[in-house]
């Protein structure tokens, strides 16, 4: 997949594309319906390259529910071959019609556009699907407006997913996403109390700025390390018993032993076990962690490891 990260790197494309439009800040089931529409084959004699026009930060300013790296991986796995992932500030002052005619039809060589019914574009978000339809008709470009995907009678949206994650409702978040909620982050050094003092060695991962914060507490998790899956106990928060100056995901994998510092580890949060709590002693903390380990093992027996395309990493 070719990635174009800046306006300056855009070049006139000779190959026509089928272009999905949107912020795609979650790549949830609703977003993926738009992506799959863009990847659908054209008519007889039409050769279109599946492409996406999006932004590497959410124009709305809302927290992301997936990392940029995962966004790229999901799009590539879906069949996207050209990804325009720009800084929104580079195009926010473009008037709606030049944005479509000059950039999308012209430079990107879009011959089919796919978007959701609430898609807005152009300066001040003045452009809508009605204007987009008129511009496409004038240029002989196909337009497919994808109807919303619903779950439980409500539209699937990043807002619902963020709320579910913030409330610790991981089954709902996973259902709306169409995949388990998780993250792949670098393992950093912590205070080394888990292994040296408690006998429950953990990995620490800093939750990045701008990423949705799960409800602080302890989760049953699945972790992917070296091509294998291990069940885990993940605490998300500020570790009140021992203290932390930043929000961390701290995970104990009872069946894993090894040094993972500096490596990327993928953690899926599967089930909320309990709120974060300050214990009176490290011994009480250890007892709670061991008990949570038993609960996590039981949870793992009820859910299979997320064997999606992550297995190809």
C-alpha positions in Angstrom: 0.0 0.0 0.0 1.4 3.4 -1.0 1.0 6.1 1.7 0.9 9.8 0.8 1.2 11.7 4.1 1.4 15.4 3.0 -0.1 17.6 0.4 3.3 18.3 -1.0 3.8 14.6 -1.9 0.6 14.4 -3.9 1.3 13.7 -7.6 -1.0 13.4 -10.6 -2.1 9.8 -10.7 -2.4 8.0 -14.0 -4.3 5.1 -12.6 -7.9 5.9 -11.8 -9.0 5.1 -8.2 -12.1 4.2 -6.3 -11.8 6.6 -3.4 -13.3 6.2 0.1 -13.8 9.5 1.9 -13.9 10.1 5.7 -12.1 10.6 8.9 -12.2 6.9 9.7 -11.1 7.5 13.2 -12.2 4.0 14.4 -12.5 1.9 11.3 -15.5 0.3 12.9 -18.2 -1.6 11.1 -19.8 1.5 9.6 -16.5 2.8 8.4 -15.5 -0.6 7.0 -18.8 -0.6 4.9 -17.4 2.5 3.1 -14.0 0.9 2.7 -15.4 -2.3 1.3 -17.6 -0.3 -1.2 -14.4 1.4 -2.4 -12.7 -2.0 -2.9 -15.6 -3.4 -4.9 -14.7 -4.1 -8.5 -15.8 -1.6 -11.2 -17.9 -2.4 -14.2 -16.6 -4.2 -17.3 -13.4 -2.6 -18.6 -13.0 -0.4 -15.5 -9.7 -0.8 -13.7 -9.8 1.2 -10.4 -7.2 1.2 -7.7 -8.9 1.0 -4.2 -7.9 4.2 -2.3 -8.7 6.1 0.9 -8.6 9.9 1.5 -8.4 10.5 5.2 -6.5 12.4 7.9 -3.8 11.1 10.4 -5.5 13.1 13.2 -9.2 13.4 13.7 -10.5 16.8 12.5 -13.1 16.7 15.3 -10.4 16.5 17.9 -11.9 13.5 19.5 -9.7 10.7 20.9 -8.7 7.9 18.6 -9.8 4.3 19.2 -7.0 2.8 17.2 -3.4 3.8 16.6 -2.1 5.1 13.3 -0.2 2.0 12.7 -3.2 -0.2 13.2 -5.3 2.1 10.9 -2.8 1.5 8.1 -2.7 -2.3 8.7 -6.5 -2.6 8.7 -6.8 -0.6 5.5 -4.1 -2.6 3.7 -5.7 -5.9 4.8 -9.0 -4.7 3.5 -7.5 -4.2 0.0 -6.6 -0.5 -0.1 -3.6 0.2 -2.3 -3.3 3.9 -2.0 -3.7 5.9 1.2 -3.9 9.6 1.4 -3.4 10.4 5.1 -2.9 14.1 5.4 -2.8 16.7 8.1 -6.3 18.2 8.1 -4.9 21.7 8.5 -3.4 21.4 5.0 -6.9 21.2 3.3 -9.3 22.7 5.8 -9.4 26.1 4.0 -10.1 24.6 0.6 -13.5 25.6 -0.8 -15.7 22.5 -1.3 -15.9 22.5 -5.1 -12.2 23.0 -5.8 -11.4 20.3 -3.2 -13.5 17.8 -5.1 -12.7 18.9 -8.7 -9.0 19.8 -8.4 -7.8 17.4 -5.7 -10.1 14.3 -5.8 -11.1 14.2 -9.5 -7.9 15.9 -10.7 -4.8 14.9 -8.8 -6.1 11.7 -7.2 -7.9 10.7 -10.4 -10.9 9.4 -8.6 -13.5 7.8 -10.8 -15.7 6.5 -8.0 -16.3 8.1 -4.6 -17.6 6.3 -1.6 -18.7 7.9 1.7 -21.2 7.8 4.5 -24.4 9.8 4.3 -23.2 12.3 6.9 -19.9 13.1 5.1 -19.0 16.8 5.0 -16.1 18.5 3.2 -14.7 21.9 2.2 -14.1 25.0 4.2 -16.5 25.3 7.1 -17.7 21.7 6.3 -20.2 23.4 3.8 -20.1 20.5 1.3 -22.5 17.6 1.8 -23.5 14.5 -0.2 -26.0 16.5 -2.2 -23.3 18.8 -3.5 -21.0 15.8 -4.0 -23.6 14.1 -6.1 -24.0 17.1 -8.3 -20.2 17.4 -8.8 -19.9 13.7 -9.6 -22.7 13.8 -12.1 -21.1 16.7 -13.9 -17.7 14.9 -14.1 -19.1 11.5 -14.9 -17.8 10.1 -11.6 -19.7 7.4 -9.7 -20.9 8.2 -6.2 -21.9 5.6 -3.7 -23.3 6.9 -0.4 -23.2 4.0 2.0 -26.2 3.7 4.4 -25.4 3.7 8.1 -24.7 0.4 9.9 -26.8 -0.1 13.0 -26.4 -2.2 16.2 -29.1 -2.4 18.8 -31.2 0.1 16.9 -28.5 2.7 17.0 -26.0 3.8 14.4 -22.5 2.4 14.9 -20.2 5.3 15.6 -16.9 6.1 17.1 -18.7 8.1 19.8 -20.5 5.0 20.9 -17.2 3.0 20.9 -15.4 5.7 22.9 -18.2 5.7 25.5 -18.1 1.9 25.7 -14.3 1.9 26.2 -14.5 4.6 28.8 -17.1 2.7 30.7 -15.1 -0.6 30.5 -17.7 -2.3 28.3 -15.3 -4.2 26.1 -17.8 -6.7 24.6 -19.9 -3.8 23.3 -16.8 -1.9 22.0 -15.7 -5.1 20.2 -19.1 -5.7 18.7 -19.3 -2.1 17.3 -15.7 -2.2 16.0 -16.1 -5.7 14.5 -12.9 -6.8 16.2 -11.6 -6.8 19.8 -10.6 -3.4 21.2 -6.8 -3.2 21.8 -3.5 -1.6 21.0 0.0 -2.4 19.9 2.5 -0.3 21.9 6.1 -0.3 22.9 7.0 -2.0 26.2 8.8 0.5 28.5 10.5 0.2 31.8 8.4 0.5 34.9 9.2 0.4 38.6 10.2 -3.3 38.5 8.0 -4.1 41.5 6.0 -6.7 39.7 8.8 -9.2 39.1 11.3 -8.4 41.8 8.8 -7.9 44.7 5.4 -9.4 43.8 6.5 -12.4 41.7 4.2 -11.3 39.0 6.4 -9.8 36.3 4.6 -7.3 34.1 5.0 -5.3 30.9 4.3 -1.6 30.9 2.9 0.3 28.0 2.2 4.1 28.0 -1.2 5.0 26.6 -0.4 7.7 24.0 -1.8 11.2 24.1 -4.9 11.5 22.0 -5.9 7.8 22.4 -9.1 6.9 24.2 -8.6 6.0 27.9 -10.3 2.8 29.0 -12.0 2.8 32.3 -9.3 2.6 35.0 -9.2 -0.8 36.4 -8.2 -4.4 35.8 -9.1 -6.4 32.6 -8.8 -9.9 31.4 -6.8 -9.7 28.2 -5.2 -11.5 25.3 -1.6 -10.6 24.4 0.2 -11.4 21.2 3.9 -12.0 21.7 6.2 -13.5 19.1 3.4 -15.0 17.0 1.8 -16.6 20.1 -1.2 -15.6 22.3 -1.1 -15.5 26.1 -3.9 -14.7 28.4 -3.2 -11.8 30.7 -4.3 -9.5 33.5 -4.0 -5.8 32.4 -4.3 -2.9 34.8 -5.1 0.4 33.1 -4.6 3.6 35.1 -2.1 5.2 37.5 -1.3 2.2 39.8 -2.4 3.9 43.0 -0.7 1.4 45.3 2.8 2.0 43.9 2.2 5.2 41.9 2.7 6.3 38.4 3.1 9.8 36.8 1.4 8.7 33.5 -1.4 6.4 32.4 -0.1 2.9 31.9 -1.4 -0.4 30.7 0.4 -2.9 32.9 0.0 -6.5 32.0 0.9 -9.8 33.7 1.0 -12.9 31.5 1.2 -15.9 33.9 2.3 -18.3 31.2 5.0 -16.1 29.6 8.6 -15.5 30.6 11.0 -13.3 28.7 12.4 -9.8 28.1 10.1 -7.6 26.0 11.6 -4.2 26.7 11.5 -2.0 23.5 9.3 -4.4 21.6 5.8 -3.9 20.4 3.2 -6.1 22.1 -0.4 -6.2 21.1 -2.9 -6.3 24.0 -6.6 -6.9 23.6 -8.9 -5.9 26.5 -11.6 -8.5 26.7 -13.4 -8.2 30.0 -13.5 -5.7 32.9 -12.7 -7.4 36.2 -12.6 -4.7 38.8 -12.0 -1.0 39.3 -8.5 0.3 40.1 -7.9 0.3 43.8 -5.2 1.4 46.3 -4.3 -1.5 48.5 -2.9 -1.2 52.1 0.2 -3.3 51.3 2.1 -5.0 48.5 1.0 -8.3 49.9 -2.7 -7.4 49.5 -1.9 -6.2 46.0 -0.2 -9.5 45.2 -3.2 -11.5 46.4 -5.5 -9.4 44.3 -3.3 -9.9 41.2 -3.2 -13.6 41.6 -7.0 -13.8 42.0 -7.4 -11.6 38.9 -5.1 -14.1 37.1 -7.5 -16.9 37.9 -10.4 -14.8 36.6 -8.5 -13.9 33.5 -7.7 -17.6 32.8 -11.4 -18.4 33.2 -12.3 -15.5 30.8 -9.7 -16.8 28.3 -11.4 -20.2 28.4 -14.7 -18.5 27.3 -13.2 -16.5 24.5 -10.8 -17.5 21.7 -7.7 -15.5 20.9 -8.3 -12.8 18.3 -6.8 -14.6 15.3 -7.3 -11.9 12.8 -4.8 -10.5 10.3 -2.7 -9.5 13.3 -1.3 -13.1 13.0 0.6 -12.0 9.9 2.8 -9.5 11.9 
